[in-house]
Amino acid sequence: MRIVWSPLAIDRATEIADYIAKDKPSAAEKWINTVFSKVEQLQSSPEIGRIIPEINNSQFRDLIYGN
């Protein structure tokens, strides 16, 4: 399985990490590392993510982490 991050997803993850870092840089680093770690799990377990209802294609998965 190949994981492809959209530019928008990378931008949003960066924005969120920057926001968290304003109060606690270590929490931002932990958050971003966990996000990438969770996504990497898809390589060995591609069906852990939910199929996105709007797309309805099993090649596209949605992982929810945190708030």
Secondary structure, 3 states (H helix, E strand, C coil): CCCCCCHHHHHHHHHHHHHHHHHCHHHHHHHHHHHHHHHHHHHHCCCCCEECCCCCCCCCEECCCCC
